[in-house]
Amino acid sequence: MLEADIYLKYISTKLAKIVTSAIIPDNESVDGEVRISTILDGSKLRVHIGGCSRIETLQATIQDLFRCIHAAEGSFAVTKRRRRDYERFK
């Protein structure tokens, strides 16, 4: 079986929590094969992917995970920018 660990460090605990929440739906077993688990330690996030029998499955899972992470990070940045703009023009 193939597995991978991905380590991410964020500038804030808040952002790390947001990203973790965004990828929780992916933490379920896919076809009884792929398992994803997360460990959050302050601003550090570890994602473990296991149970892959084929390299293509592992690669597709990692790509999907990074898409979810990218979307969560982007949403955080947009929200933060809009809040800052709102406060400036209030």
N, CA, C and O of each residue as an XYZ file, in Angstrom:
360
protein
N       0.829     -1.187      0.000
C       0.000      0.000      0.000
C       0.874      1.251      0.000
O       1.928      1.291      0.634
N       0.421      2.252     -0.712
C       1.144      3.524     -0.802
C       0.547      4.521      0.178
O      -0.652      4.500      0.458
N       1.401      5.393      0.692
C       0.922      6.441      1.581
C       1.784      7.681      1.425
O       2.885      7.635      0.875
N       1.252      8.794      1.926
C       1.978     10.067      1.850
C       1.628     10.909      3.060
O       0.522     10.832      3.593
N       2.588     11.715      3.485
C       2.368     12.701      4.537
C       2.638     14.072      3.953
O       3.635     14.279      3.260
N       1.750     15.002      4.234
C       1.896     16.380      3.774
C       1.916     17.263      5.017
O       1.024     17.190      5.862
N       2.939     18.089      5.112
C       3.090     18.992      6.250
C       2.914     20.430      5.770
O       3.560     20.861      4.815
N       2.035     21.164      6.442
C       1.775     22.556      6.092
C       1.928     23.410      7.345
O       1.488     23.017      8.425
N       2.547     24.566      7.201
C       2.674     25.516      8.313
C       2.078     26.835      7.860
O       2.444     27.377      6.817
N       1.153     27.342      8.664
C       0.447     28.573      8.324
C       0.899     29.733      9.199
O       1.530     29.540     10.238
N       0.566     30.936      8.760
C       0.963     32.128      9.507
C       0.120     32.310     10.763
O       0.492     33.068     11.659
N      -1.012     31.617     10.829
C      -1.861     31.751     12.009
C      -2.589     30.439     12.287
O      -2.824     29.627     11.392
N      -2.934     30.264     13.558
C      -3.719     29.101     13.967
C      -5.102     29.156     13.333
O      -5.665     28.126     12.961
N      -5.646     30.368     13.212
C      -6.979     30.541     12.624
C      -7.027     29.995     11.196
O      -7.957     29.272     10.839
N      -6.035     30.336     10.385
C      -6.003     29.846      9.010
C      -5.824     28.331      8.977
O      -6.444     27.651      8.159
N      -4.991     27.808      9.850
C      -4.792     26.355      9.906
C      -6.099     25.636     10.243
O      -6.392     24.581      9.679
N      -6.882     26.205     11.160
C      -8.171     25.621     11.524
C      -9.156     25.681     10.359
O      -9.908     24.735     10.126
N      -9.150     26.793      9.631
C     -10.039     26.944      8.477
C      -9.723     25.900      7.411
O     -10.629     25.267      6.868
N      -8.450     25.724      7.115
C      -8.046     24.733      6.110
C      -8.410     23.329      6.579
O      -8.907     22.522      5.793
N      -8.167     23.035      7.849
C      -8.512     21.712      8.380
C     -10.004     21.456      8.241
O     -10.413     20.368      7.834
N     -10.820     22.450      8.575
C     -12.271     22.295      8.446
C     -12.688     22.075      6.997
O     -13.634     21.337      6.722
N     -11.988     22.711      6.084
C     -12.335     22.591      4.661
C     -12.040     21.203      4.107
O     -12.696     20.758      3.165
N     -11.058     20.519      4.685
C     -10.704     19.206      4.132
C     -11.287     18.040      4.926
O     -11.086     16.882      4.559
N     -12.005     18.331      6.005
C     -12.601     17.259      6.800
C     -13.522     16.350      5.980
O     -13.472     15.135      6.168
N     -14.367     16.883      5.072
C     -15.200     15.969      4.281
C     -14.375     14.959      3.472
O     -14.877     13.887      3.136
N     -13.129     15.287      3.159
C     -12.277     14.364      2.424
C     -11.658     13.300      3.320
O     -10.960     12.410      2.834
N     -11.908     13.384      4.626
C     -11.288     12.454      5.554
C     -12.016     11.122      5.655
O     -11.789     10.360      6.595
N     -12.869     10.841      4.718
C     -13.598      9.581      4.740
C     -12.963      8.600      3.764
O     -12.311      8.989      2.795
N     -13.167      7.339      4.042
C     -12.626      6.300      3.179
C     -13.324      6.345      1.824
O     -14.549      6.444      1.752
N     -12.548      6.272      0.763
C     -13.082      6.288     -0.590
C     -13.056      4.854     -1.107
O     -11.986      4.263     -1.247
N     -14.221      4.299     -1.387
C     -14.328      2.913     -1.868
C     -13.624      1.935     -0.934
O     -13.117      0.906     -1.379
N     -13.591      2.255      0.368
C     -12.954      1.363      1.325
C     -11.448      1.286      1.154
O     -10.803      0.424      1.752
N     -10.882      2.164      0.355
C      -9.456      2.071      0.044
C      -8.671      3.211      0.670
O      -7.884      2.980      1.588
N      -8.862      4.407      0.207
C      -8.063      5.554      0.621
C      -8.557      6.087      1.968
O      -9.757      6.247      2.191
N      -7.600      6.355      2.856
C      -7.919      6.948      4.150
C      -7.104      8.226      4.313
O      -5.904      8.250      4.041
N      -7.772      9.287      4.759
C      -7.106     10.566      4.984
C      -7.331     10.969      6.433
O      -8.459     10.952      6.928
N      -6.248     11.331      7.105
C      -6.377     11.817      8.483
C      -5.603     13.119      8.618
O      -4.631     13.362      7.902
N      -6.056     13.955      9.554
C      -5.397     15.232      9.777
C      -5.027     15.370     11.243
O      -5.735     14.894     12.131
N      -3.911     16.027     11.474
C      -3.489     16.371     12.832
C      -3.164     17.856     12.822
O      -2.303     18.310     12.070
N      -3.856     18.598     13.658
C      -3.653     20.036     13.757
C      -2.938     20.336     15.068
O      -3.387     19.931     16.140
N      -1.829     21.045     14.968
C      -1.041     21.425     16.143
C      -0.711     22.907     16.026
O       0.317     23.292     15.471
N      -1.611     23.728     16.565
C      -1.436     25.177     16.445
C      -1.560     25.608     14.994
O      -2.611     25.431     14.376
N      -0.496     26.171     14.451
C      -0.526     26.616     13.052
C       0.050     25.571     12.102
O       0.227     25.838     10.913
N       0.342     24.381     12.625
C       0.896     23.306     11.797
C      -0.175     22.251     11.521
O      -0.927     21.856     12.412
N      -0.222     21.815     10.286
C      -1.197     20.820      9.867
C      -0.470     19.664      9.190
O       0.351     19.868      8.296
N      -0.782     18.459      9.627
C      -0.231     17.255      8.991
C      -1.401     16.481      8.403
O      -2.393     16.218      9.084
N      -1.273     16.122      7.137
C      -2.286     15.325      6.462
C      -1.642     14.005      6.060
O      -0.614     13.985      5.384
N      -2.253     12.907      6.482
C      -1.744     11.581      6.124
C      -2.733     10.915      5.180
O      -3.928     10.842      5.467
N      -2.234     10.440      4.071
C      -3.049      9.713      3.097
C      -2.520      8.293      3.068
O      -1.324      8.077      2.867
N      -3.390      7.335      3.265
C      -2.949      5.942      3.292
C      -3.942      5.021      2.610
O      -5.056      5.417      2.268
N      -3.514      3.789      2.420
C      -4.385      2.770      1.865
C      -4.508      2.770      0.357
O      -5.412      2.131     -0.182
N      -3.628      3.467     -0.340
C      -3.698      3.515     -1.807
C      -2.961      2.316     -2.394
O      -1.804      2.059     -2.063
N      -3.636      1.604     -3.252
C      -2.989      0.448     -3.878
C      -2.333      0.806     -5.207
O      -1.496      0.059     -5.715
N      -2.717      1.954     -5.768
C      -2.137      2.369     -7.053
C      -1.590      3.784     -6.941
O      -2.168      4.624     -6.252
N      -0.492      4.046     -7.608
C       0.118      5.376     -7.590
C      -0.822      6.421     -8.176
O      -0.820      7.570     -7.734
N      -1.628      6.037     -9.168
C      -2.575      6.971     -9.776
C      -3.622      7.433     -8.762
O      -4.034      8.593     -8.773
N      -4.048      6.526     -7.892
C      -5.024      6.866     -6.861
C      -4.425      7.838     -5.854
O      -5.067      8.813     -5.464
N      -3.202      7.571     -5.439
C      -2.514      8.461     -4.504
C      -2.331      9.845     -5.120
O      -2.587     10.857     -4.468
N      -1.891      9.887     -6.364
C      -1.673     11.163     -7.051
C      -2.978     11.946     -7.179
O      -2.999     13.147     -6.910
N      -4.053     11.297     -7.579
C      -5.350     11.976     -7.731
C      -5.854     12.488     -6.383
O      -6.435     13.571     -6.307
N      -5.636     11.722     -5.330
C      -6.065     12.129     -3.991
C      -5.288     13.359     -3.531
O      -5.874     14.290     -2.979
N      -3.978     13.370     -3.752
C      -3.150     14.514     -3.373
C      -3.574     15.753     -4.162
O      -3.675     16.841     -3.595
N      -3.820     15.597     -5.456
C      -4.252     16.733     -6.271
C      -5.589     17.285     -5.780
O      -5.761     18.501     -5.685
N      -6.524     16.409     -5.471
C      -7.829     16.837     -4.968
C      -7.682     17.551     -3.626
O      -8.331     18.568     -3.381
N      -6.839     17.022     -2.777
C      -6.595     17.632     -1.475
C      -6.014     19.035     -1.623
O      -6.444     19.961     -0.935
N      -5.037     19.194     -2.518
C      -4.442     20.515     -2.724
C      -5.438     21.505     -3.334
O      -5.358     22.703     -3.067
N      -6.374     21.015     -4.150
C      -7.420     21.904     -4.675
C      -8.288     22.435     -3.531
O      -8.610     23.623     -3.486
N      -8.660     21.551     -2.617
C      -9.471     21.961     -1.467
C      -8.709     22.944     -0.584
O      -9.271     23.936     -0.120
N      -7.437     22.666     -0.354
C      -6.604     23.550      0.463
C      -6.482     24.918     -0.201
O      -6.618     25.949      0.458
N      -6.227     24.924     -1.494
C      -6.088     26.178     -2.236
C      -7.375     27.004     -2.161
O      -7.320     28.221     -1.982
N      -8.519     26.355     -2.297
C      -9.806     27.059     -2.229
C     -10.020     27.654     -0.839
O     -10.486     28.787     -0.718
N      -9.685     26.908      0.201
C      -9.854     27.413      1.565
C      -8.939     28.600      1.832
O      -9.360     29.595      2.423
N      -7.693     28.495      1.396
C      -6.743     29.599      1.582
C      -7.196     30.837      0.806
O      -7.100     31.956      1.308
N      -7.685     30.638     -0.403
C      -8.167     31.750     -1.221
C      -9.373     32.430     -0.603
O      -9.466     33.658     -0.608
N     -10.295     31.644     -0.072
C     -11.479     32.201      0.582
C     -11.089     33.015      1.808
O     -11.656     34.078      2.063
N     -10.126     32.517      2.559
C      -9.640     33.235      3.742
C      -9.040     34.575      3.337
O      -9.304     35.593      3.976
N      -8.242     34.580      2.288
C      -7.597     35.818      1.828
C      -8.627     36.834      1.359
O      -8.519     38.017      1.682
N      -9.625     36.390      0.599
C     -10.662     37.297      0.096
C     -11.476     37.860      1.258
O     -11.750     39.060      1.299
N     -11.858     37.012      2.191
C     -12.637     37.452      3.346
C     -11.857     38.461      4.177
O     -12.398     39.477      4.613
N     -10.596     38.170      4.387
C      -9.746     39.071      5.176
C      -9.607     40.423      4.477
O      -9.669     41.465      5.130
N      -9.418     40.416      3.155
C      -9.267     41.654      2.381
C     -10.566     42.462      2.406
O     -10.534     43.683      2.560
N     -11.701     41.789      2.255
C     -12.990     42.495      2.274
C     -13.266     43.099      3.635
O     -13.783     44.212      3.728
N     -12.929     42.380      4.688
C     -13.135     42.910      6.030
C     -12.269     44.141      6.246
O     -12.722     45.122      6.837
N     -11.026     44.102      5.774
C     -10.116     45.245      5.909
C     -10.647     46.439      5.121
O     -10.612     47.568      5.608
N     -11.141     46.195      3.899
C     -11.713     47.271      3.082
C     -12.953     47.867      3.738
O     -13.148     49.083      3.731
N     -13.775     47.012      4.296
C     -14.996     47.477      4.969
C     -14.630     48.385      6.136
O     -15.221     49.451      6.305
N     -13.665     47.968      6.937
C     -13.255     48.762      8.092
C     -12.673     50.109      7.656
O     -12.863     51.120      8.333
N     -11.979     50.120      6.549
C     -11.347     51.352      6.056
C     -12.398     52.360      5.601
O     -12.219     53.562      5.797
N     -13.488     51.895      4.997
C     -14.497     52.799      4.424
C     -15.717     52.959      5.312
O     -16.709     53.549      4.886
N     -15.672     52.471      6.484
C     -16.803     52.542      7.409
C     -17.054     53.944      7.890
O     -17.973     54.172      8.676
